[in-house]
Amino acid sequence: QLAKRRANAERIGIAAVKYFDLRQNRGSDYRFSYDAMLDPKGNTAVYILYAYARLSGILRKTGASVEDLDLASLQLEEPSERQLALRMIRLPEVLAQVEEDLLPSKLIDYVYGLAGDFTAFYTACPVLGAENEASRVTLCEAARRTLKECFSILGITPLERL
């Protein structure tokens, strides 16, 4: 247990530094700050990793198999559901812009926006026990996969639990 906690702490620390470094626009001054890197409420790896862990937790609690989720059953009725879905479908556009401009900070901005949209969705729309639980679980899994893909591109290892 202690070894696992230490390994997770190391992953969080490495993610915090990578995320903070990539968040900086290469044309602006760089100011190193542990406080800024580890703030759980700001545009930091800790905040993004927490969103990913929360998504993973939702999927664990439902007991749903990823293979059983059906995108065709997705119903985006609430504004926060639509906002989250719209953010996710912008990923290819953002990646093309990152590639063109060579500014990874644009991907960081996207990831932060995605985590914020998920938080707004999760606050406004109950998932577990909701009438349209299957649809919302599918949306959560799509968001989890999108974040995981972004983490892979950024060289950050996500944590299923924090």
N, C-alpha and C positions, 0 to 999 in steps of 0.2 A: 504494500500500500504506500509506504513512504517513498520507495523507489519510483513508483508511478507518479506520485505527486511532484517529485523532483524533476522527472522527465517532462511532465506537463508544464511546470514552472519554466523550465528551460525553453520549451517550445513557445510559450507565451512571450518570454523575453526576446527570443530571436525574432518572432513575428512582430513584436512591438518596434524593434529597431528597423527591420526591413520596411515595414509599413510607413513608419515615420520618415525614413529616408526617401522612399518612393513618393510620398505625399508632397514633398518639396518640389516646387517648380525650379528647374535648373537655372532659371534666370534671376532668382531672388536669393537673398542672403539666407544662410543656413544657421539656425540657432539650436544647438543641442540642449535638450531638456528632458530629464527622466519623468518629471511631473507631466509634461505634455504627452510623452509617449505612453504613459500608463493610465491616463485618465479614462475611467470606465464609461464616461458619458460623452466624451468628445469624439472627434474624427480620429480614432485610434484603432489599433489592431484588437485591443481588449474589447471594445464595443462591437466590432465586427465578429470576433470569435464568439462573443456572448450570443449574438443573434443566431449564428450558425448552431451553437449548442442548444439554444432554445428550439430551433427548427427540428433538430435531431431528437430532442426530448418529446416534442409533439408526436413525431412519428413513432417513437418507442411506446408512448402511452396509448396510442390507438391500436397498436399491435398490427397495423396494416402492413401487408407485404408490398414492397415497391412494385413488384410485378403485377399486382392486382389493381394498381391505380390506373385510371382511364382518363386521358386528356379530353376525350369526347364528352365526358360527363361534367366537365368544368362549367360552372355557372358563375359569372362575375356580375353579381347584382348590386353590391355595395360599392361606393366610390373608392374606398381603400383597397378593395379587391382589384378593381380595374387599374388603379394607379400602380399597384405592385406588378400586375401582369404587363402593363405597358412598359414599366421600367425594365423588366426582364427581356422583352423582345428587342430592346435597344442595344443589347450587348454586342451583336455583330457590328453595328454602326460605331459604337464606342471603340471597339478593338481596331477597326479600320482607321479611325482617327488617331489612336495611339500609335499605330504603325506609321502613319503618314507624318505625324508631328514629332515622333520620338519623345513623347511626354507621358511616361507612366503615371504621372499625377492625375491624368484624366481617367485612368482606370480606377485609381483610388477614389476619386470623386464619385464615380459610378457605383462602386462597392458601398461607399458610405451612404449614398442615396438609396441603394437597394435595401440596406439594413434599416435605414430610417423608414422606408415604405413598409417593410415587413413589420416593424414595431408599431406603426400607425394601424396597419391591418389587424395585428394581433390584439391591440387595445380596443379597436372598434368592433371586431367580429369574433365572437367565440368560435373555437374550432371543435373542441371536444364536446360531444353531446349536442351539437347544433343540428338543426333539421337537415341542413345541407353539408353535413360533416365530410362526406366523401369528396365533395367538390373542394372544400377548404383544405383537406388533407392533401389532395392532389396539388393545389396551389402551393402549399407549404413545401412539398417535395420538389416542385419545380424551382422554387426559390432556393432551397438547400442545394440542389444540383448546380444552379447558376453561381451561387457563392463558392461552391467547391471548385468549379471551373476557374473562377477568378483567382481563388487562392493558389491553384496550381500554376497559373500564369505568373503570379506574383512570387512564387517560391515559398509560400506560407503553408504550413501543415495545420489543417483544421483539427479541432478537438470536438469529439462527440459530446463530451460533458466538461463542464468547468467546475 
